[in-house]
Each structure stands twice: as structure tokens, then as C-alpha cells.
Amino acid sequence: MIYEYAIEPKLAVEWAKDRSEFRIAYKKFGLGKQRIMSEFPSLKNWRKHFGRATTGASDSELERITAIFSILTEKMVQRNSSGYDGTKIWLENAEIENDRHEFQAILALDNPRVHNNVLKSLPLDIIPNAKWDVGRTSTPERNATEMAKAVSAMLRNCKTAIFVDPYFRANRFECREPIKAFLKECVSSFNSPQQLRVEIHASANYDNAPSTQQYHQECGHAIMTTCIPNGMRVTFKRWTKRIGGEKLHNRYILTDLGGVEFGIGLDQGESGETDDVTLMERAQYELRWNQYVSENPAFDLAEQPLTIIGSTS
């Protein structure tokens, strides 16, 4: 749902200089969109290359250049690019980095070495490549493997993952298996389990909801540690509804890069069932993020959160 693109700084400037290209690029990237720029190299270094490419720009172009920089760098996929070689041009470095850990694609002005993951991206609206034409929705089968595959690109690139399912029960196989698959996707070559913030949010406000003691026993070491990658800390939170406040009902995965909504739930279904998974627009994402993750949530904690450390190798 959310994919990582390495973007050549010179290309981003060229997008901004052309009004029509600017309008397209501004709509294709950023929070609430399925395309996020990779922080490659470090933002400080990328900004330096970007700044050099703006030399000679007019005032009107500079206004658009500032806007494109803002939208591209608002949310970025962080990766360790300590091996960046300043004696090589950006594109050569990006190709080397791609071999280490593949980008969704490298967007550049040219492709002199005919690299199979470099897309010549000017003009921007006629890139004939499946790696560019990524959708906002998916209809996976309701099994752990397919559900995790639908959101794999987002989970493998994020640093924070918040799973919201009001009726999550760790003692139920149909709830555990998708969570196990999601958490496995969160661990990538540049995301170690110890670096991630992972939380599972549920409700304590429904008929026959388990007591605090029962819920914590269900989420305890014997059940969940074998579902969680070794060293990953997962915090379980349950909320209660405030009088006149928001209801806990819908199912989300909220990350630091954006979020998705599952139409039915984060649990497995029966064979033959599918679900609608939709990338959240900016306003919807910001609303739900603030309700569940901010310092001023929309709900009250039912009890002290429980944190479990995984032991799955």
C-alpha cells in the first residue's frame, strides 16, 4: 500500500520547474499517498544535492521547488545509507544501495546503465511500469499470508506499527496468526526488532469482554512470545469509550508512514472470504492517529498496558 522510492534530487527540481509536472508530483507523494520517498542518502546530504540543482531557478520556480521539497521530505523511509560514496554520483550510489536492499524503484532523469529498477521519470505521468502503478486498495483473501502480503511494503518500511482491532483476543488462532504474519513483515534488513515500536489496541467495551486478569493471561508469555520476532517488544492496550465520545469499531494498521483500514477485521476468515484493504487519506489517517497514538487519545485506558518481548527466531 505504501512503497519506497529513491528520487534523484535533480529530478525533483525538474518536476518543480515545470508547472504540470509539479502538479502531478505533488499529488503522487506524501502522507496519505501510496508513494513515499526514501531518505537516501541522509536528508542532510539529499538536501545538499537538491540545493545545488536549484541554481538559476526563477522566483516562481523556487516557490514550487520549496513546496516539492516539503511534500517529499514530510514523511520518508529511513534506511542506513552509511555506505554512500561521495566520489560517485547519486544514481550510481542508488543502484548500489538497491542491490543491498531493493527500492520499489529508483526515479531518475536518465538510466545510462540500463538498470532494471531505474525508471526515467520525466515526464512523470507516462511511466509505463508496474512498480509505479501501485494502487490504493487491495482485496486479499482473509488468511494470514495474503493479509500480510497486502501491507508488506508499508510494514517493512515503517518504524512504528499500531494494530487496532477492538475484538482482538490472543487466545484465538484466527486473531494470532495474522498478527504473527504482520510482525514478521515489520522486520527487514534495516529494521531490527529492537528498533520498532509495536502496539496492539483493543476494546474493553463490549459484551463478555475479558477481565484485565484474563486478557493479560491471554496475551501472556506462553501464547504471544512465540508469535513475536525475537527481541521485539509488543505493547497491548485496551481502551474504554468515553461518555459522548468516539466508538471503537473499525480496524486499522497505523504506521509512521501512513495507515490502512481493513473492512472486516485483522483476524482470519473462512476459506473463500476476502477483505477490502484501503489506504487512508491524510485527514482520516491524522484523525485516527491522534485518537489512538497521540498524547491526548480519544479513549480511556481500561488498565495498565502489558508489554511482551518476543522469542521467535
QUITA-V699400 format. One record per residue. N is the residue number from 1. SS is DSSP state (@ for helix, = for strand, . for the rest). BURIAL is + if it has 24 or more other C-alpha atoms within 12 Angstrom, else -. D_FIRST is the distance of its C-alpha to the first C-alpha in whole Angstrom. Layout:
# QUITA-V699400
n: [N & N]
ss: [SS & SS]
burial: [BURIAL & BURIAL]
d_first: [D_FIRST & D_FIRST]
This chain:
# QUITA-V699400
n: [1 & 2 & 3 & 4 & 5 & 6 & 7 & 8 & 9 & 10 & 11 & 12 & 13 & 14 & 15 & 16 & 17 & 18 & 19 & 20 & 21 & 22 & 23 & 24 & 25 & 26 & 27 & 28 & 29 & 30 & 31 & 32 & 33 & 34 & 35 & 36 & 37 & 38 & 39 & 40 & 41 & 42 & 43 & 44 & 45 & 46 & 47 & 48 & 49 & 50 & 51 & 52 & 53 & 54 & 55 & 56 & 57 & 58 & 59 & 60 & 61 & 62 & 63 & 64 & 65 & 66 & 67 & 68 & 69 & 70 & 71 & 72 & 73 & 74 & 75 & 76 & 77 & 78 & 79 & 80 & 81 & 82 & 83 & 84 & 85 & 86 & 87 & 88 & 89 & 90 & 91 & 92 & 93 & 94 & 95 & 96 & 97 & 98 & 99 & 100 & 101 & 102 & 103 & 104 & 105 & 106 & 107 & 108 & 109 & 110 & 111 & 112 & 113 & 114 & 115 & 116 & 117 & 118 & 119 & 120 & 121 & 122 & 123 & 124 & 125 & 126 & 127 & 128 & 129 & 130 & 131 & 132 & 133 & 134 & 135 & 136 & 137 & 138 & 139 & 140 & 141 & 142 & 143 & 144 & 145 & 146 & 147 & 148 & 149 & 150 & 151 & 152 & 153 & 154 & 155 & 156 & 157 & 158 & 159 & 160 & 161 & 162 & 163 & 164 & 165 & 166 & 167 & 168 & 169 & 170 & 171 & 172 & 173 & 174 & 175 & 176 & 177 & 178 & 179 & 180 & 181 & 182 & 183 & 184 & 185 & 186 & 187 & 188 & 189 & 190 & 191 & 192 & 193 & 194 & 195 & 196 & 197 & 198 & 199 & 200 & 201 & 202 & 203 & 204 & 205 & 206 & 207 & 208 & 209 & 210 & 211 & 212 & 213 & 214 & 215 & 216 & 217 & 218 & 219 & 220 & 221 & 222 & 223 & 224 & 225 & 226 & 227 & 228 & 229 & 230 & 231 & 232 & 233 & 234 & 235 & 236 & 237 & 238 & 239 & 240 & 241 & 242 & 243 & 244 & 245 & 246 & 247 & 248 & 249 & 250 & 251 & 252 & 253 & 254 & 255 & 256 & 257 & 258 & 259 & 260 & 261 & 262 & 263 & 264 & 265 & 266 & 267 & 268 & 269 & 270 & 271 & 272 & 273 & 274 & 275 & 276 & 277 & 278 & 279 & 280 & 281 & 282 & 283 & 284 & 285 & 286 & 287 & 288 & 289 & 290 & 291 & 292 & 293 & 294 & 295 & 296 & 297 & 298 & 299 & 300 & 301 & 302 & 303 & 304 & 305 & 306 & 307 & 308 & 309 & 310 & 311 & 312 & 313]
ss: [. & . & = & = & = & = & = & . & @ & @ & @ & @ & @ & @ & @ & @ & @ & . & @ & @ & @ & @ & @ & @ & @ & @ & @ & @ & = & . & . & . & . & . & = & = & = & = & . & . & . & . & @ & @ & @ & @ & @ & @ & @ & @ & @ & @ & @ & . & . & . & . & . & @ & @ & @ & @ & @ & @ & @ & @ & @ & @ & @ & @ & @ & @ & @ & @ & . & = & = & . & . & . & . & . & . & . & . & . & . & . & . & @ & @ & @ & @ & @ & @ & @ & @ & @ & @ & @ & . & . & . & . & = & = & = & = & . & . & . & . & . & . & . & . & . & = & = & = & . & . & . & @ & @ & @ & . & . & . & . & . & . & . & . & . & . & = & = & . & . & = & . & . & @ & @ & @ & @ & @ & @ & @ & . & @ & @ & @ & @ & @ & @ & . & . & = & = & = & = & = & . & . & . & . & . & . & . & . & @ & @ & @ & @ & @ & @ & @ & @ & @ & @ & @ & @ & @ & @ & . & = & . & . & = & . & @ & @ & @ & . & = & = & = & = & = & = & = & . & . & . & . & . & . & . & . & @ & @ & @ & @ & @ & @ & @ & . & . & @ & @ & @ & @ & @ & @ & @ & . & = & . & . & . & = & = & = & = & = & = & = & = & . & . & . & . & . & . & . & . & . & . & = & = & = & = & = & . & . & = & = & = & = & = & . & . & . & . & . & . & . & . & . & . & . & = & . & . & = & = & = & . & . & @ & @ & @ & @ & @ & @ & @ & @ & @ & @ & @ & . & . & . & . & . & . & . & = & = & . & . & . & . & = & = & = & = & . & . & = & .]
burial: [+ & + & + & + & + & + & + & + & + & + & + & + & + & + & + & + & + & + & - & - & + & + & - & - & + & + & + & + & + & + & + & + & + & + & + & + & + & + & + & + & + & + & + & - & - & + & + & - & + & + & - & - & - & + & - & - & - & - & - & - & + & + & - & + & + & + & + & + & + & - & + & + & + & + & + & + & + & + & + & - & + & - & - & + & - & - & - & - & - & + & + & + & + & + & + & + & + & + & - & - & + & + & + & + & + & + & + & + & + & - & - & - & - & - & - & - & + & + & + & + & + & + & + & + & - & - & - & - & - & - & + & + & - & + & - & + & + & + & + & + & + & + & + & + & - & + & + & + & + & + & + & + & + & + & + & + & + & + & + & + & + & + & + & + & + & + & + & + & + & + & - & - & - & - & + & + & + & + & + & + & + & + & + & + & + & + & + & + & - & + & + & + & + & - & - & + & + & + & + & + & + & + & + & + & + & - & - & - & - & + & - & - & - & - & + & + & - & + & + & + & - & - & + & + & + & + & + & + & + & - & + & + & + & + & + & + & + & + & + & + & + & - & - & - & - & - & + & + & + & + & + & + & + & + & + & + & + & + & + & + & + & + & + & + & + & + & + & + & - & - & - & - & - & + & + & + & + & + & + & + & + & - & - & - & + & - & - & + & + & - & + & + & + & - & - & - & - & + & + & + & + & + & - & - & - & + & + & + & + & + & - & - & -]
d_first: [0 & 4 & 6 & 10 & 13 & 17 & 18 & 22 & 24 & 26 & 24 & 22 & 26 & 27 & 24 & 25 & 29 & 28 & 27 & 25 & 23 & 23 & 22 & 19 & 18 & 18 & 16 & 13 & 13 & 13 & 12 & 10 & 9 & 6 & 8 & 10 & 14 & 15 & 18 & 20 & 23 & 24 & 23 & 27 & 28 & 25 & 27 & 30 & 29 & 27 & 30 & 33 & 31 & 32 & 35 & 37 & 35 & 36 & 36 & 34 & 31 & 31 & 30 & 27 & 27 & 27 & 24 & 22 & 22 & 22 & 18 & 17 & 19 & 18 & 15 & 15 & 14 & 17 & 19 & 22 & 24 & 27 & 28 & 28 & 31 & 33 & 35 & 32 & 30 & 27 & 25 & 27 & 26 & 22 & 23 & 25 & 22 & 20 & 22 & 22 & 18 & 16 & 14 & 11 & 14 & 18 & 18 & 22 & 25 & 27 & 26 & 30 & 29 & 27 & 24 & 22 & 19 & 20 & 19 & 22 & 21 & 24 & 23 & 20 & 19 & 21 & 19 & 19 & 16 & 13 & 12 & 12 & 11 & 8 & 7 & 6 & 7 & 8 & 12 & 12 & 16 & 17 & 18 & 16 & 16 & 13 & 12 & 11 & 10 & 7 & 6 & 8 & 7 & 6 & 9 & 11 & 11 & 12 & 16 & 16 & 14 & 16 & 16 & 17 & 19 & 23 & 24 & 23 & 26 & 26 & 29 & 27 & 26 & 23 & 22 & 22 & 21 & 17 & 17 & 19 & 16 & 14 & 16 & 17 & 13 & 14 & 17 & 17 & 19 & 19 & 18 & 21 & 22 & 24 & 22 & 19 & 20 & 19 & 20 & 20 & 21 & 23 & 26 & 30 & 31 & 31 & 34 & 35 & 32 & 33 & 36 & 35 & 37 & 35 & 32 & 32 & 34 & 31 & 29 & 31 & 32 & 33 & 30 & 27 & 28 & 27 & 24 & 23 & 23 & 26 & 27 & 23 & 24 & 23 & 24 & 25 & 26 & 27 & 27 & 30 & 30 & 32 & 35 & 34 & 30 & 27 & 26 & 24 & 22 & 18 & 16 & 13 & 11 & 12 & 12 & 14 & 11 & 9 & 9 & 8 & 11 & 12 & 15 & 17 & 17 & 16 & 19 & 19 & 21 & 24 & 24 & 22 & 20 & 17 & 14 & 12 & 9 & 8 & 6 & 10 & 12 & 14 & 17 & 16 & 14 & 17 & 19 & 18 & 17 & 21 & 22 & 21 & 21 & 23 & 27 & 28 & 26 & 26 & 28 & 30 & 30 & 32 & 33 & 33 & 29 & 29 & 28 & 28 & 28 & 26 & 28 & 26 & 27]
